[in-house]
Amino acid sequence: MDSGWSGYIGVMAPLQFSPPAPDAVEVRRWALTTGAELSDLRTSLHRMLTGEALLDGEKLDEVPEQMALVATELATNALRHGLPPTIVTLLSAEDCLVIDVADHDLASVPELADTRPVGSGGRGLLLARSFSLAVGWYATAHTKHVWATFPRRAGRPHP
């Protein structure tokens, strides 16, 4: 069975295979089992990043907005195609913030797709790559992780 993470037509270069920043420490963790929890993830992540509650329809500043978008996209992929629960973790390193999303499907490998029609899905990893400093993945004995790093503040150039 295709997990949705692989088997795309027009696959781009593979994602980096490594854990995120080695000095990263956990700031907050969310366990998700349904898509209905994505809104709460977004609101809670916004509060962690800005110290303020997110109002309905409110836009975030650039970095928190991008982090919230990537976190919900990666969590959606994990909920749709992985094995529950989906674990979303906000990590802090000296020079960056990291969103790490884990699921329990070790049988699939995350890959970037570039030729799906708009609206057909499969763009979460592409969004992560375009909005973050780096995207990668790794596996442990029980979980597969996809992560994305972000600058601590807007205006930092991408490497």
C-alpha positions in Angstrom: 0.0 0.0 0.0 1.4 3.4 -1.0 1.8 5.6 2.1 1.5 8.8 0.2 5.0 9.8 1.1 6.6 8.0 -1.9 5.7 6.9 -5.4 5.2 10.4 -6.8 5.7 11.0 -10.5 8.5 13.5 -11.1 10.3 13.0 -7.8 12.9 15.6 -7.1 16.2 15.2 -5.2 15.8 13.2 -2.0 15.4 14.9 1.4 18.5 15.1 3.6 18.7 12.0 5.8 19.8 13.1 9.3 18.4 14.2 12.6 17.9 18.0 13.0 20.3 20.3 14.8 22.2 18.2 17.4 21.9 21.0 20.1 18.1 21.3 19.7 16.1 20.9 22.9 12.4 20.2 23.1 10.2 23.2 23.9 6.7 21.7 23.4 5.2 18.5 22.1 1.7 17.8 20.7 0.2 14.3 20.1 -2.4 14.2 17.3 -4.8 11.4 16.3 -7.2 13.3 14.0 -7.3 16.1 11.6 -9.7 18.0 13.8 -6.7 18.7 16.2 -4.7 20.6 13.5 -6.5 23.9 14.4 -5.5 23.5 18.1 -1.9 22.8 17.0 -1.8 26.0 14.9 -3.2 28.1 17.8 -0.9 26.6 20.4 2.2 26.8 18.2 1.4 30.5 17.5 1.1 31.1 21.3 4.5 29.4 21.8 6.2 31.5 19.1 4.7 34.9 19.9 3.2 34.7 23.4 -0.2 35.8 22.1 -3.3 33.9 21.2 -4.3 33.6 17.6 -7.7 35.0 16.8 -9.9 33.5 14.1 -8.6 34.6 10.7 -5.6 36.4 12.2 -2.3 36.4 10.2 1.0 35.6 11.9 4.3 37.4 11.3 6.4 35.8 8.6 8.4 33.2 10.6 5.6 32.0 12.9 3.2 31.9 9.9 5.6 29.8 7.9 6.3 27.5 10.9 2.6 27.0 11.5 1.9 26.3 7.9 4.7 23.8 7.6 3.8 22.1 11.0 0.2 21.7 9.8 1.2 20.4 6.4 3.7 17.9 7.8 1.2 16.8 10.5 -1.5 16.4 7.8 0.8 14.1 5.8 1.5 12.1 8.9 -2.1 11.8 9.9 -3.2 10.9 6.4 -0.4 8.5 5.5 1.4 7.4 8.6 0.4 5.4 11.6 -0.9 7.1 14.7 -0.3 8.9 16.9 1.4 11.8 15.1 3.8 13.6 17.3 4.7 17.3 16.5 7.6 18.7 18.4 8.9 22.3 18.6 12.6 22.3 19.2 15.0 25.2 19.9 18.6 25.3 18.9 21.2 28.1 19.3 20.6 29.5 15.8 17.2 28.1 14.7 13.8 26.7 15.6 12.8 23.2 14.5 9.5 21.6 13.7 9.8 17.8 14.0 6.8 15.6 12.9 6.9 11.9 13.7 4.6 9.0 12.8 4.9 5.3 13.3 5.1 4.1 9.7 8.6 2.9 9.1 7.9 1.3 5.8 7.8 4.5 3.7 10.4 7.1 2.8 9.4 10.8 2.5 10.1 12.2 -1.0 9.5 15.5 -2.7 7.1 15.6 -5.6 7.1 18.4 -8.2 4.6 17.4 -10.9 1.3 16.9 -9.2 -1.5 19.1 -10.5 -2.4 22.0 -8.2 -5.1 21.0 -5.8 -4.3 17.2 -5.9 -2.2 17.3 -2.7 1.3 16.1 -2.1 2.8 19.6 -1.8 3.5 19.6 2.0 7.2 18.8 1.7 7.6 21.3 -1.2 6.1 24.0 1.0 8.4 22.9 3.9 11.4 23.2 1.6 10.4 26.6 0.2 9.6 28.2 3.6 12.3 26.7 5.8 16.1 26.8 6.0 16.4 23.1 5.7 14.2 20.0 5.6 15.2 16.4 6.3 14.1 13.1 7.8 15.4 10.3 9.9 14.0 7.2 11.6 14.3 5.7 15.0 13.4 2.1 16.1 9.7 3.1 16.3 9.1 6.4 14.4 9.8 8.2 11.2 10.5 11.9 11.6 10.3 14.8 9.1 11.8 18.1 10.3 12.2 21.6 9.1 14.4 24.4 10.5 13.5 28.1 10.7 15.4 31.2 11.6 14.7 32.7 15.0 13.5 35.9 13.3 12.4 37.1 9.9 14.9 38.5 7.4 17.6 35.8 7.8 18.7 34.6 4.3 18.2 31.1 3.3 21.5 29.1 2.9 
